[in-house]
Amino acid sequence: MPPADLPAAQPPGAAPHTLVEDLQALITGCLFVALSILMLRESRLLTGGTTGLSFLLHYLSGWRLGLVLFLVNLPFYVFGLAALGKRFTFKTFCAVGTLSLFTEIIPGLVHFSRLDPVFAAVMGGLLAGIGILILMRHGASLGGSGVLAIYLQKTRGWRAGTVQMSLDVCILSLGLLVVSPGEVGLSILSAAALNLVIGINHRPDRYFGF
C-alpha cells in the first residue's frame, strides 16, 4: 500500500483532533481496510506493500493473515521513529494492531455467496484507499514499506513514491509464485484503484483536513 507523506501541519489556528476523533478515525479507517482485505482474500488477490507481503506468506504457509500482518510490520517501526517521530509511529502501531485484529474478526461477520473478482479488485482498492486516507488525515498510516520509503527519502534523497512503486512491483511479481497471472493482473488493478483515491484526495495544497 502507498506511503503516507510526512504528516502535514494543520493550517494556522486550526483545532487539533481530539482523542475521540482520532479513535473514531482509527476504527473507521481500519474497518474499511479490513473489509478490503477480506474481499481481496476471497478472490485470492494481492496488494502492494507489507500487506501484499503478508498475503504472500499467508497463501504459502496458511498462517493467520492478521498475525502475519502484525509481525511483518514490526521491523519497520524503527524507520518510523527515525523518519516520522514518536507520535506518528505510535499511531501507526495502533492502526496496524487494530487492522490485524479486524482482519481476524470480520471474516466471521461477513460472508460472500458470490463475489466477482473484478468487482472485488476495484472495490477492494477503493475501500483500502478511503481507509488509508482517513488514517493519514489523523496522522497515522499502516506502516510497512511506506515508512521505509519515507525514511530513505529523508536519509538518502530517494523519492518515496519511486521506492514504494519498486517494492510493490517486486511483491506483485512474487505473487506469480502463488496465484495466476490473471489474479496478479487484477491485483494491479486493485492497487491502481487504491492509488487513485489517495492521489486525488491527499493533496495538502488543496485539502486541509489533517
N, C-alpha and C positions, 0 to 999 in steps of 0.2 A: 504494500500500500504506500501512497506517496508521502514524502516527508512534509511535516508542517514547517513553514518558515519560522524564523525566530519570532517568539511571541511579540505581537505588535503592541506598542504603547497605546493606551486609551487617549482619546482627544482630551485637551486641557479642560479640566473641570468636570470630566465625566465621572459618575459614581462607579466605584469598583463593584464587581459582582459580590453578592453576599454568599455565605456558606450554603444557604438553602438553594440559591440559584446554581452554584457550582455542583451541588449534589444532584439536582434535577437534570442538569446537563450531562453529568456522568452516567446516570441511569438511562436517560433517554438515548444518548448517543450510543452507548454500549448495546442497548436493546436493538437499535436499528442495525448495527454491525453484526450482532449475533444472529439476527434473522437473515441477514445477507449470507452469513457463513453457512447457515442451515440450508438455504436454497442452493448454494454452490455445492455443498457436500452431497445433497440429494441428487444432483445432476452429475456428480463426480467431476467437478470443475476445480480450477485453481484460482489463485490470485497472486499478486506480487508481494514483495517484502517478506518479513518474518512470518506473516500469516500464510503466505504461499509455501514457505519452507515447512511450516507446521503441517500444512495439508499433505505435503510430500511424505513427511515422516509418519503421519497418521495412516496414509494409504499403504505405505510399505510395511509398517510394523503392526498396525492395528491398535496402537496405543490410543488412549483417550485424547481427543483433539484439544479439549480445554486445558488439560495438564501439559500437553506438548507446547501449546501456545504460550503458556505461562513460563515454562522452563527455557524455551528458546530465546525469550526476550531478556532473561536475566543478565547476560553479559553486556548488553547494550546500555544498561543504566550507567555504567562507568563513563561512556561517551556523553550521555545525557548530562551528567553532573559537570563535566568539563565544558560542554558546549552551551548548555541552556540553563544551568543553575539548579539549586536545590528545589525551589518551588515547582518549576516545570517538571522536573524529574519525579518528584513525589506525586504530583497529579497524574503523570503518565503511568507510574507504578500502580496507582489506584485504578486507573482506567483499564490497564491490561489485566489486572486481577479480577475486576468486575466482568470484563468481557469473557475471560476464561470460565468464570462461574456461570454466566448466562449461556455460554456455548454448551455447557453440560446440561443445563436445566431446560432450555427451550425445546429440544427435541422431544421431551416428554409432554410438552404442551401443544405442539403444533405438528400435524401430520398432513402430508400431501398425497391424495389419491391419484392425482395426475399433475405433473409439473413439466411443462415444455422446456427443454434445455435452453433454447434461445431466449425465451422469456426470463428464465432463471438467471442467465448470464447478464442480461440488460438490467433487470430489476434488482438483482443482487448487487451489481455495480453501483446503481443509483442509490440504493439504501445505504451501502457502505459509505459512499461519498457524503451523503447527508449526515450520517452518524459521525464521521470523522470531522466534518465541518463544524458540527455542534461542539465537539470536544476542543477543536482548535480555537473557537471563539471564547472558550473558557480557559485558555492557557494550558491545554493538555494535548496529548497525542496518544497513538497506540504504539509508540516506541519503535524498537527494532531497527531495521536498516535505514529508516528515515532519519533517526537520530544520528546514526553513524555517518550518513551523508552530510548532515549539517555540521558535524564535528570536523569532517575532512574539508568542508568548505571554509570553516573558520581557521583551521590549522595549516592546511596545505593550499588553500585557494582553489580547490576543485569545485566546480559547480555542483551544488547539491542535486539539482534535477538530473544532470547527466549521470552522476554516480548512482542515483536511485534507479534511473532507467536501465543502466548497465546491469545492476543487480537483479532487477525484475526480469530482464531478458535471460539471464543465466538461470534463474529459478524456473521460469516458464519453459525454457529449453529442457531442463532436467525433468520437467513434467512428462516429456515423451517416454520416460522410463516406466511410468506407471499408468498413464492414460493415453487415449488415442490421439492422433493428430487433430481430428475434428474437435475433440474436447479441449485440446490446447488452444485451437483457434477460437472457440467460444470463450475460453478463459481470457484471451487477449481482448475480445470484445467487451467482456465484463470490466477489465482493467481500464479500457478506454472510456466506458460509461462513468466509472468512478472518477477518473481524472477530469472528465468534462465537468462534473459537478464542482469539483474543487477549483478548477481553473477559472470557471465563470464566476463563482460566488466567493472565493477567497482572494479579494482584491483590496489590500489596505488603502490603495489610492481612491477606492470607490466606496467601500463599506467600512463602517467604524464601530460595529457591534462587537468589540473584543473585550 
